[in-house]
Structure formats: C-alpha cells, structure tokens
C-alpha cells in the first residue's frame, strides 16, 4: 500500500514514521526549510529516547501520474485550499484531511474532485526540535485518531483506512458525523488556546484562577449551545457540560499543569496562534454568538 503524507510538520512527520514502522510504502511531500532538512538528514524522530530515521521517500515535486492509495493532508486550515488545488490533477482516489476545521467538506470536494475527501482528525501532538520530531499519540481514552465518511455511511475505503491504523498501532474511532465532531472539538480547544493567549505567562496559565474559571465557563457554554443544536459529539462532552464549574475549573488547572497539557495543548496553541485565532472567530460566528459577549463569560 502506498501512502503520501502532504505536509511534514509535527502531525505529518509522526504519522509518516508510524506508517513506515508498520511496513507501508510512505512518501512525504515537504517544502521550504523542512524540505531541505529532510533531504539532508531524512525524517528523524525520537522513539524510546533514541533518535531513529524513518524509511520514507522525501518528495519536492508532486507528480500527477503517481497514484497513492491514501494521501494524508496534514497542513493548517489556511493552507488546505492551495493544497487541494495542487492535488486536483493527481489521480489518487482518497485524500484524508487531518485538519482542524469548521469547513463544510463538500466545499473541499468541489476543489479537488467529488468523492475524494475522507475527513479525519489526528490524535497526536508534540514538537520538532532542531529538525528532530518529538511527538506522541494521545491516549485512546482522551482522543484517538477520528475519521468517518462525509455521508456517515460505511465504506470499503473506511475499512481499509481502519486497517492501516490498526497495523500502525494507532488508536482510532469512526464517527457518523465528522462535521459535528469537529465543531464540538473546537468548542473545547478554542477556549483552551484562548486561555494561553490571555495570559502574560502562558506556560504557567494554570496559576491564574480567573482565566481557568473563565475557560471552564466558556467550554460549558459552547457545549450547551451545541447540545441544543443536537451537534455535541462525543457523548463525554455532556458530562463536562453538567459538571459544576468549580470542579471543572480545578480539573482544567491540573490538566494545564500536566505533561499532557504541555505536549498536546500548550505546544500546538503556541505554534499556531494565527490558525487558532482564526478558528476562534469562525467558531463563534458559526454558533451565531457575538464574540465580544463570549469574551465576557
């Protein structure tokens, strides 16, 4: 099976290394400084405190006549349309969009070709330090890699993708509505990112009880609105919604302070502030909420 990773950031590099360890034929399409580093050093990653090199092919050109079973699109939301335009003429049938988004997926299909988009979201986080990947998958109980057909129906390619994840030891879940799942996910991560941006000392934001309480209130308010719209997913978010605010606030302080919080929340928020602020605006606009009013919660 041939796999292309389009984008060599943290997410793309991690999944590329995991797929290659599982024995798949993996290519990574990169640009800029990251491309130069990969061409000179290969895709290096930390595994059990050792630096390893993934068995992948590094591409600087995407040829239209080379077909892959799956293309994993691992770029930021503002880069998606440009990437899909480039992929439009490639004949590969399946584009797995591992992107934080609120977009209607059919709009992406209009760019690259109907039926090619298979929406997903990664369960991973970390950083690239001096060119070397230091990242990990999130625990399955918290957030496995999530995907599902736009239609919500079962498909052969969905089963094939599940096989790819299983063979690569990547925890996954299939959901009936990726759009609802992603909107709900933003209901959680947007307030988390906002908390870091509101703090003068973001790495120690857990010490600011006011910001932590505000974050808990915003998340609960988001979940309540989504629940009323019958969009809240997964079910565990209902538990957060009914949790007393003071308990939720204490839980958030513990999570923000933890190693998990630093690796999977802090690093992404601080590495992608423009993307997260844009998603903040889009999310509250989607909910029909006045952003300034939400700031007062």
N, C-alpha and C positions, 0 to 999 in steps of 0.2 A: 504494500500500500504506500502510495506517495503522498506526502503532506508538505504543504508550503506554509510557512509562517511569514505573514506580511507584517513586518514591524519587529524590530529587535530590541525593544525596551525590556523592562522587568518581566512583564507578563509573557510576551512573545519568547523571550530567551528561556524562561522557566519551562514553558510547555514544550518548546523545541528540545530541551535537554531531556525531559521526561519521555517524550515520544521516541527520541533516539535511543535512550536506555532500553526501551521496550522492543527495539529492533525495527522500527519503521524507517522508511526512506524519507529523510527530512531535509528540506531546503529552507534557508532563512533569507528573506529579501530585506536588505537594510540600505540605509543612506547616510550621508554625511560622516561625521566623526566616528559614529558607531560602526559604520561600514568599514572604514579604514582600520579600526582596531580589530575587527573580526577577521579581516583579510590578513592581517599581520600576525594575529595571535590565536585565531579560532574562537569558538564560543566557550569561554571558560566559566566554570561555576563551582561553588563550594558545596561539597557533599561530605557529610560526616567529618567536618573540619579539614578536609583535603580539597585542593584545587584540582578539578578534573576538566577535560576537554571533550565536548560533545561531538559525536560523529555526525556532523551535518555539513551540507554544502552551502557556502555563502554566495548569494547572488547579488549582483549590482544592476542587472537588467532582467526584466520580466518578459520572457518571450511568449508570444501569443500562441504558438503551436505546441507548447509544452503543457501537458494536461496533468493535473493533480486530482487525487480522489477527494481531498478536502483542502481548502485554503482557509487558514485561521487569520482573520483580520484583527490584529492586536494593536490598534492605534487609538489616539484620543478622538473624542467625538468630532471635534472641529476638522479632523483630517479624513473623516470617513468618505465624504463625497468625492474628494480628489482621488482617494484610493480606489473607490468603486469605478470611477471613470477609467482608471488605468487597467482595472481588471475586466472591464467590459468586453474587450476583444479576446481575452484569454478564454479557452474553451472548457476550463474546469467547471464541473456542474454544481459544486457545493461551496458556498462561502459562509463560513461560521463567523459571525460578527460578535467578537468578545469585547463589547464596548459598553461603557456606562452611558445610557441614553434614555431619552423620553420620546424619541422619534417613532413615528408610525413606520413599521418595517416595510410596508408595501411601497413607500416613497423611495426607499433604497433599491427595491427591486426594479423600479422604473429606470434607475440609472444603469444598473449592471445587467439587467435581464430578469424577467419574471421567473420565479421558482428557484432561484439560485440561493437566496438568503435563508440561512438557518440561524436564528438568533440564539445567542448564548451569553453567559457572563462568567468570568473566571472566579474561582475560589482560591485566591493567592495574593501574595504581597511580598515586598522586600525592597531591595535596592541594588544598584550596580555601582560598585566602589572600585575605582581605578581600573575600570573595564571588566571587572570580575563580578558575576552575578552572585548575590547573596539573598536568596529568596526561598519561600516555602509555600506549600499549600495550606489553606486554612483548615482547621479541624472540621470533619464532616458534620458534626453536630451544630456547628456555627454557620458555615456556609460552604456547601460543596459546589463544584462547578455545575452551573444550572443551564439547561437548554430545553428547547421544545419547538415544534413546528409552528409557524405563524397561524395556521389553521387550527392548531390544538389537536389535530388528528395524529394517530400513529403512522409511521412511515418506515420504509426499508432503510433509508439513509439515517434515520434517527436511531435505529437499532445498530447500524454499523458504527455510528459515532459512539454509542454506548460501549460497544466492543473495544474501540480504540482507547477510551478512557479506562476501562477495566484492565486491559492489558498493560496500560501505562501506570497502573495503581493510582489513578486519580479519582477520588470520590466524586460522584455526580448525582444529580437528580433531574428528572424530566418533569416539566410543569405544563399544564394545559394552556396557560396564557403567559407568555414571556413578557408581554407588554405590561400586564397588571403586576407581575413580579418585579419588573424593573422600576416601575413608578413607585411601588411600595419600598423597594430598596433605596430609592432616592429619598423617600420620606425619612429614612434612618440616616443615610450618610451625609445628606446636605446639612442637617444640624450639627453633625459631628465635625465636619470640615469648618463650619461657621464658628464653632467653639474655638478651634485653633486660631482662626483669623481674628477673632475678637480679643484674644489675649496678648498682652505685651510680651509674655514669656510662654509661647505655645507649647513647648516641650514639657512645661510644668503647669498646664492649664487646669489639671485636676486639683490644684491647690486653691483655685478660685471658686468658692462655693456658689457665688451668684451666677457665674457662667454655666456651671454644671447644672444648677437648678433650671436655668433658662433653657438649656439643651434638652433636659428631660421633658419640660413643658411643651417645647416645640415638637419633639418627636411624638408625644402623646396626641397633640393637636393634629398633626399630619395623619397619624394612624386613624384617628376618629373620622376625619373627612373621607379618607379612602375607604373606611369601613362603611360609611353611609353611602358611598358610591358603589359599594359591592366590588371593590377592586383590591382589597387588602390581601396580600399574599407574601409569605406563608402564614399559616394559622398562628404561629407563635407570636406574631406581632399583636394579636388580640390580647395576649397576656400582658404585653408591655403597656397596651392602651389602658387596661384596667388596674394596673399596678399603682399603688399610692405614689404620688410624686416624690415624697421624701425618701422612700425606699429605692425608687428608680434612680434618683439623684446619687444616692450612696453607691449603688451598683455601677453607675457610669464613672464615678470617681475611681473606683477600683479598676475598671476596665481601661480607662485612660492612662492610669499609672502603670499598668502591666506591660510585660514584654510583648504580649499580643497586641496591645493598643499601639505601642511604638512601631512595631513592624507593619501591621496591617492598616492602621488608621492614620497615625502621625506622618509616616513617610510618604504615603500617597497624597495626603492633603497638602503637605508642604512642597511636594514635587510637581503638583498640578493645580496651583491656585487659580489660574485663568480658567481652566476647564471646570473646576468645581464652582467658581463664582457664576459662570455662565449657566451651569446646570441649576444653581440656586434660583436664578431669575426664571428659567424655563419651567422649573418645577412648580413654583408658586403661581406663575401665570397659568399653568395647566390646571391647577386646582381652583383657579378663579379667586385666589386670595390676594389681597393687597400686600405687597412685600413689606411696606413700611409698618403695616399693622402687625404682620407676623413678627417683625423685629421687636415689638413691644411685649410679646408673650414671654 
